[in-house]
Structure formats: structure tokens, C-alpha cells
């Protein structure tokens, strides 16, 4: 039996899964900060243009090569802090004068601090591990919101005020943990959605609208077509697990075989 699947069907599944992902019970992996506390720390380090593109106030920190340079940067940051900011950083278990650290030869924000700023959490649903992180919180009257038409500003703010969410879904395949589904929201440019390494949603860029003579379809549809036989069974199984998790209010006991033994069926993908 053949089942016809349209591009619109896939879009509906992606949006449905996104809504279900947002309703899961994520266990924080670091110190939990309020949105205002996260915003306070973000304002210490970054500034954003109307498209949400970030710029570190203290320059390109990841190019620093010596501990002396990192120490000098930390001193600059420390001197810009007020008492409230120092208290928030200390709450995260990080010294206020050590916001930046060297990791494998590269300078970056302290990992514990960054995880708290991103509200990093994990949920276990069946055989799937779901990780969530969030981008910077957004003000109602920020340039990022007010660049949109007035009729859409409040809706955009309500959805993204705590920061754009990114979800990483992984499971064990042949004894190895692998990321199989990824969804990063995009308030400005459409975000990015992938399944088993194939982009299936979000912003496909200019290339996405170009026609491929090899496949006979637009570039943005090639990724979907390449994985359609395992994508649709995944959608059905994963949606059911996510829904059951919400309905039951405790970890699902449903066994998920879809990771190691992807179902196959005769599917026809059309535009």
C-alpha cells in the first residue's frame, strides 16, 4: 500500500512536535535563573541588533590565546558589574571575576554560567533524551520586536520573551548515542530543523528554492524525500510518546523500537 505525503503534511508534523516539545517537563542541569536574571547576565556580555545578531561587548573573546589575556578580560568584565550581577553569577557557583575560562586552548564563557544563562534542561521520554537550551531573553520594546509589523509584535514577544528555544533529540542506535532530531527556533530567519542529518524544515536559504535536475524537485524538498520512509514513522511514534508524557504526568513506559529498527513503508512524497 502506498501513502502519499505532501510537504504541507511534514510542516504540520514539525509544528505539532515543536508544541509538544515545549510542554515537556525538563529537569534543569544547572542553577535555575529567572528570565530577568538571565537577561541581566546577557546584558553584561552581549548586545544585539534588530535581527538578533549578537556582538560581545568585550570583543572577540574566543581569539584570546593566553591565560593572562583571559585574566585581563575577566577584570574588565568584573569592573562593569553591579552588586546584583555579581550575586547572580555567584548563585551559579561561578566567581564573578572568572566569567571567562580557557577550554582546550580557546576562551569561552564559564560552562556552568553559560548553561544557566541558556536554561539548559533534559527530559527523558521513552528511549529518547531531549535537551533544551534557550537564547537571550527579549524585551517587549526591543528593536528585535519592534522591527515587526505592530499587529505581530505582541505575539512575537509572547512566544520568544524567554529566548528562542533549541531542542536536541537523541537516542541509542547500535550501542551509540546519536542525535536524530534537531529543532532550533528562528524568530527572524526561520530557524533550522533536521532529522538524521537531513534538513527538513526552517530556513533553507536561497539554494532551497532552486530546482534540481537530478531529483526533479526543489533543493529544500530533497532532504525530506531522502528520509521520508523513516521520517513519517518517527513523527507518529515520537508524537505519541510526547503526548502520553504530558497526559500521564510521569515518565512514559512505552518501549520505543524506532531508534534501532526504523520502520519502512511505501511512501510517496509529493510537493
N, C-alpha and C positions, 0 to 999 in steps of 0.2 A: 504494500500500500504506500502511495506517495502522499506527502503532506506539503502543501505549498506555504512557504513562509515569505512574507514581504519585509522590506526594510522598515516599514512602519511598525510591524509586529515586534521587531527587535528593539526599536526605540521605546515601545511601551514596556517591554520587559526590563530594560535598563532603568527606566524611571521608577517602575514599581519596586525593583530591588533596592534602588537608592533610598526610597522612602522607608522600606523595611530595615535597611542597614542603620538608618538614623534612629530607629526606635529600639535597637538592641541595648542590653544592659552591659555597658563597658566597665571593666574593673580598672581603675587608674593604676598606672605603673610607677608614678612618681607623686610628689606632693600636689594636691589639688589646689589650684588657684581659682579665684573668681575671675569673671571676664574683665572686670576693672583692674585687677592685679596683673593679669596677663597684658592688658593694654598698657599699663604703667611701665612694665618692663620693655615692651616693644617700642614704646616712645623713647626710652632711654637709648636704644640702639639703632633704630631704623626710621626712615621717612619714606613716604610713598607718593607716587604721582597719581593722577586721576585714573590710571589704568591698573593700579595696584602693584606697579613695578617697584621693588624695594631698592633702597640705597642706604648702605650703612653710614651712619653719621660720622664714624671714625675712620672711614676709608676702606680700602680692600684688605681686610684683615687676614684673609687666608694666604696672602702672599708673604707674610712675615716668616722669617727663617730661623731666628734665634730666640732663646728664652728671654734674653734682655729686651728684645723688641716687644715681646708679648707682655713683659712686666711693665714696660713704659706705656703700652696701650691700656693695660688694666688700671694704671694710675690715673690716666686721662679720664677713663670711664668713671672711676671711683669719685673723682673730684666733681663730676657732673651730677652725682646722685643727691637726692634729698633723703631725709631720715626714713620716710615711708618706703622709698625704693630699696634702701639698704635692708630694711626689715623684711621685705618681701623676698629678697634674694637669700637672706639668712634662713627664712622659713623653708626654702627649697633645699637647705643643707649645703649651701654654697657660700663661701666667703665673699663678701661684697667687693673685695679688692682682687678677686680671682675669677672674674666673669669669663675671661678667655683662657684657654689652655692649649697646649701643643698635643696633637694626636698624630702619631706616625709621621712626624715631620711637617704637619700642617696645623695652622692655628684655626681654632673654631670656638664657638660658644660652648661653655661647660655643658656636657651632655645631660646632666641631671637638670640643670636650669632650662636648657632648650626643651627637654621633654615636658617639663611643667608648663612652659610657655605655649607648647603645642597641644596641651591637654591629652597627652598620649595615653591610650587605654586599649585593653584587649577583651574580646568576648570569644567564648568557645561555643560553637553551635554545631552539634553533631561532630563530624570529623574535621570541620573547618575552624581555623583560627582566623579571627577578624581583628585587624589592628586599625585604630582610628587616630588621626592627628588633625589638628586644625591650624589654619593660617592665622594671620593677625586679626584681632577684633576690629570692627569697623564702626565709626561714628555715624549717626543719622545725618549729620550735615557735613560730612566729609566730601572732598572732591570726588571720591570714588562713587559715592551715592548720587550726588547732585549732577553728575555728568549724564545720568539717565533722564528720560522724559519725566516730568513731575508726576504723571499718573502711575509710574512704576517704582518710584523711589522708596515708598514705604514698604512695598512688597519685597524689594531687593534687600532693604535693611533688615526686615524681619527674618529673612532666610539666611543672611550672611553676617549678622551682627556679632556672632561668636567666632567668626572666621570661616573661611571656606574649608570644608571637610575633605579629607582624603582617606579612602578605605583600601586596605590591602588584605586580600583573602587568600589564605594558603592552606594546603593540606599535604598529607604524606603520600607520595607516589613512589612506589618501588623502594620503600625504606628511606626516602629523602624528602625533606620538607621543601615544597615548591610553591611559589606564588602563582595562582591560576587566574585570579580576577583582581582588577585594579580600577578604582574609580576616583578621580580627582575632580572636584567641582571647579567650575570656572565662571565666576560672575561676569568677567569681562570678555573672555575669548572662547568660552565653551567647554573648557576642561579637557579631560582625556579619560577614555575607558578602554580597557584591553582585556582579552581573555586568551589564556595560553600563549601570550606573546603577540597576539594579533590585535591590532586596534579595531574596535567595533563601535566606538562612539566618541563623542566630544568633537573637538576641533581638528579636522583633517587637513587644514591648510589649503593653499592654492592647488597643490597636487591632487587633493581629494576629488576635485571636480573635473579632472582630466580623464579622457576616455582611453581605456587600454585596448589596443588592437588584439593583444594576446588573449585576454579574458572575455572581451566583448562587453565590459561593464566599466563604470567609473572606478577610479582608484579607491575611493572611500568604501566601495562595496566589496572589494576583493578580499579584505581581511575577514569580513563576515562570511563570505562564501567559502573561504578556505577552512573554516572551523564549524560550519553550520551543523554538521552531523553530531557533534558533541556539545555544541553551544546550547541548542534547544533543550536537550535532556538536562543539562546543567541548570538552565534557567528554571525549569519545572521543579527539579529536586531542591535547589537552593531556596527558591521562593517558599516552598512548603516548609522547609526547616526553619526559615526565618519567621514565618507566620506562626508556626507552632511554638517557637520560643517565646513570642510575645503573648500568645493566647494562654500558654501554660504557666508562665511566670517563673519557670525554673529551667535548668539545662535540659535540652532535648535528649531523649534516649534513643531516638531513631538512628539506626545504623545507615551510614551513607556509603554505598559501594561505588559511587560515581567517580571518585578520585582515581582508583586503581583500575577500574573496569568501566571505561566510558561506554555508554550505550550507543548503539548505532541504529539508525533507521533511514529509510529512504525519504530524504527531504529535498524539496526543490526551492531554491532561493530565487526570488524574482524581485524586480525593482517596483 
